Amino acid sequence: MSPEICILFTLTDGHALYRCAVKIDANALPSGAETVQYFREPENELALTSLLPEHVRSVGKIVDVEEIFEIVILKHNQ
């Protein structure tokens, strides 16, 4: 198993939904998968919000969190 996990966040500003995927060290979450599963618990929401880049945090409230298989960054050949 990889030491990293990928999390897909869905946030809202009250008008639209925004998604942000983050790959983090699995040890960065205080209680691992339970933190993702119970993201609405105040301590878990705080821990997960701290993983988001600042400009994403300012979008709004987290409305869904799920662990995803992988994040891949593809680069075009020049």
N, C-alpha and C positions, 0 to 999 in steps of 0.2 A: 504494500500500500504506500502511496506517495505521502511524503511529509507535508504536502500542500493540499489545501482544499479550495474549491472554487464556489463562490456564492453569488447568486443573482439577486440583486435587490430591486424591488419595485417601490418607487416613491411617488407621492402626489403633492401638488401644490394647491389642490382643491379644484383644479380645472382640467388637468392632464396627468397622465401617468408617464413616469420616466424610469428607465431601467439602467442599471449599472452592474457590471460583473467585476468581481474582485477575486484575485488569487492570493491566498495568504498561507502562512505557515500554520499547520493544524494546531500547534501549541499556542497560537495567539488567542484562541478562544478559551475562556475559562472552563467551560464544561463540554467542549467539543460539539458533536451533532445536536445535543440537547439544547444548546444555545440557539441554533438555527431553528430547530423544531418549535421551541417556545419563545420565539423572538419578541412577542408582545409583553413578556415579563419585564418589569422596569430595569432590572439589572442586566438582562440580556439585550434589551433595546439599546441601552447605554454602551455596552461592549461592542455591539455590532455597528452602531453609529460611528464609533471612534475609528472603525476600519475604513470608512468612506473618505475619499478626498474632500477637502474643505468645500470646494465649489459644488460638489454633489450634495453634501450635508445641507447646504443652504437652499436646495430645491424645495424641500418640504419633509413631510412625515413618511416614515417607512410603513408601507401597507402590506408588503409580502416579502418573504425571504425564503430562498430555496437553494439547496446545494445542487450544483450542476456537475456534469462529468468533467469538463475541461474548458479552458479558454485558450484559444490559439490566435496568435497575431501573425497574419500573413503579410509578407512584403512582396511587392511587385519587383520583377527583374528590371534593371535599368539598362 
